[in-house]
Amino acid sequence: MILDFEPGDKVINPKNRDWGIGQVQSIIKYKVTVNFENAGKKVVNAENIELRKIND
């Protein structure tokens, strides 16, 4: 699995759309720290939870 994210990318979690749009803060292996507009900072294991990059 290759993650196609970098800090600053905007993402959504399709299974938790109510979290809103998130901005990737950091990536360490498969742990992606994202600051979501409605849910705050979340550390997501990208092996288990799908994040989708969105274009501005």
trRosetta pair geometry for C-beta under 8 A, 3 or more apart (Angstrom, degrees):
i j d omega theta_ij theta_ji phi_ij phi_ji
1 30 7.3 44 93 -103 132 115
1 46 7.4 175 144 119 137 104
1 47 6.7 159 45 -103 165 76
3 27 6.3 -171 104 -157 150 142
3 30 7.1 163 -49 -119 130 59
3 32 7.1 -180 -154 -70 150 122
3 46 5.6 44 -99 122 121 167
4 53 6.6 -85 103 -19 100 141
5 9 5.0 -132 -150 46 79 151
5 11 6.8 -11 -115 -62 127 135
5 24 5.1 166 173 -95 119 163
5 27 5.9 150 92 -73 106 141
5 32 6.2 36 79 -126 156 134
5 46 7.9 -152 12 -96 134 151
5 51 7.0 14 -66 95 143 133
5 53 6.5 -173 -94 -77 82 112
6 9 5.7 107 56 -27 57 112
6 24 6.8 133 98 94 24 143
6 27 7.2 -84 -118 4 37 135
7 24 5.4 -137 -117 111 37 94
7 25 6.2 7 -130 179 96 19
7 26 6.1 7 -86 -86 112 42
7 27 7.2 -138 -52 -4 75 91
8 23 6.6 -21 -144 -171 26 101
8 24 6.5 -31 32 65 27 90
9 23 7.2 156 79 -152 38 57
9 24 4.6 22 53 15 87 125
9 53 5.5 -51 176 -129 125 106
10 21 5.6 -8 -169 -177 106 112
10 22 7.1 147 -157 78 55 42
10 23 5.9 -32 -98 -96 62 68
10 24 7.9 -125 -68 -3 17 82
10 53 7.1 97 77 -161 56 64
10 54 5.0 -62 107 63 102 93
10 55 7.9 143 61 -101 115 7
10 56 6.4 109 14 -68 144 80
11 21 7.5 139 70 -162 33 64
11 22 5.1 -32 68 69 84 96
11 23 7.6 146 20 -100 79 19
11 24 6.1 69 -5 -49 122 94
11 34 6.1 -78 60 -127 122 139
11 51 4.5 11 178 175 138 111
11 52 6.2 148 -157 74 79 39
11 53 5.5 -47 -97 -98 81 46
11 54 6.5 155 -112 5 25 85
12 17 6.5 18 180 -118 120 68
12 19 7.6 150 -154 74 68 101
12 20 7.7 -110 -119 140 89 24
12 21 6.1 -53 -79 -108 87 55
12 22 6.9 145 -95 17 36 88
12 51 7.2 157 75 -159 32 67
12 52 5.5 -19 58 60 83 94
12 54 5.9 55 -10 -33 101 124
13 16 4.4 6 99 50 121 93
13 17 7.3 -145 81 -69 66 38
13 19 5.6 33 38 40 115 141
13 22 7.3 39 -19 1 91 133
13 36 7.7 -42 3 -94 112 138
13 44 7.2 -158 -91 -110 124 148
13 49 6.5 -17 -138 168 114 114
13 50 7.3 129 -146 85 65 61
13 51 5.9 -44 -90 -105 68 70
13 52 7.9 154 -98 17 21 79
14 17 6.7 4 -152 -64 33 89
14 50 6.2 -17 29 93 110 112
14 52 5.9 59 -42 -5 104 125
15 49 7.3 -114 38 -148 127 88
15 50 7.2 103 -10 50 106 94
16 19 4.6 48 127 -15 105 114
16 39 7.4 24 146 -49 128 159
17 20 7.8 68 167 -65 51 27
18 38 6.2 -104 153 103 63 148
18 39 7.7 97 110 -54 74 111
19 22 6.6 -9 133 -49 115 111
19 36 4.2 -39 166 -176 101 155
19 37 7.7 116 150 48 58 64
19 38 5.4 -177 -166 66 29 97
19 39 4.0 -37 -134 -5 87 134
19 42 7.4 -33 -149 -11 142 146
20 36 5.5 131 64 177 86 90
20 37 3.8 -82 114 58 145 101
20 38 3.9 122 -9 -1 119 103
20 39 7.0 -180 28 -1 90 86
21 36 7.2 165 92 -145 27 68
21 37 5.5 36 57 -6 71 121
21 54 6.8 -82 -128 45 106 145
22 34 3.9 41 157 166 138 115
22 35 6.0 157 -157 75 82 36
22 36 3.9 -43 -87 -87 101 69
22 37 7.1 -138 -81 -10 50 69
22 39 7.9 -38 -82 52 112 104
22 42 7.4 -61 -123 38 149 108
22 51 7.8 -76 63 -143 128 119
23 34 6.8 156 71 -157 31 71
23 35 5.3 -17 56 57 86 93
24 27 6.8 0 -178 -49 121 98
24 32 6.1 -55 -132 -174 101 106
24 33 7.3 101 -163 78 58 56
24 34 5.6 -38 -98 -101 50 81
25 33 4.3 -57 63 105 109 103
25 34 6.5 -177 3 -97 87 23
25 35 5.6 81 -48 -20 117 98
25 41 7.2 -6 -6 -132 151 104
26 32 7.6 180 91 -151 48 45
26 33 4.7 22 49 39 84 117
27 31 7.3 155 -155 84 46 54
27 32 5.2 -7 -106 -107 81 75
27 33 7.6 -142 -68 21 40 73
28 31 5.0 -14 66 62 85 105
30 45 5.7 41 123 -163 106 67
30 46 4.6 -135 -170 49 82 89
30 47 4.7 19 176 -28 156 95
31 43 5.7 -3 -171 -177 101 102
31 44 7.3 147 -155 73 50 41
31 45 6.1 -27 -96 -98 64 61
31 46 7.5 -149 -76 0 14 88
32 43 7.4 155 76 -158 38 52
32 44 4.9 -26 65 64 92 96
32 45 8.0 158 19 -97 77 12
32 46 5.2 68 -9 -48 118 112
32 51 6.5 -85 82 -2 156 156
33 41 6.5 -1 -174 -169 95 100
33 42 7.4 171 -149 88 52 41
33 43 5.2 -24 -96 -101 74 74
33 44 7.7 166 -89 17 24 74
34 41 7.3 161 86 -148 40 53
34 42 5.5 -17 63 62 88 88
34 43 8.0 155 19 -96 69 26
34 44 6.0 7 9 0 116 120
34 51 7.1 176 -58 -120 153 144
35 40 6.9 -51 -149 -179 68 37
35 41 5.1 -26 -102 -91 72 72
35 42 8.0 160 -94 18 26 66
36 39 4.1 12 82 50 132 93
36 40 6.4 0 58 45 82 21
36 41 7.6 171 18 -84 71 20
36 42 6.1 18 -4 4 115 114
39 42 6.1 8 118 -40 118 121
44 49 4.9 -99 -167 73 104 133
44 51 6.3 101 113 -51 156 122
45 48 4.7 34 93 27 109 106
45 49 6.1 101 66 14 63 96
46 49 6.6 -74 -109 66 32 72
46 50 7.9 68 -154 -110 66 30
46 51 6.3 -61 -115 12 95 109
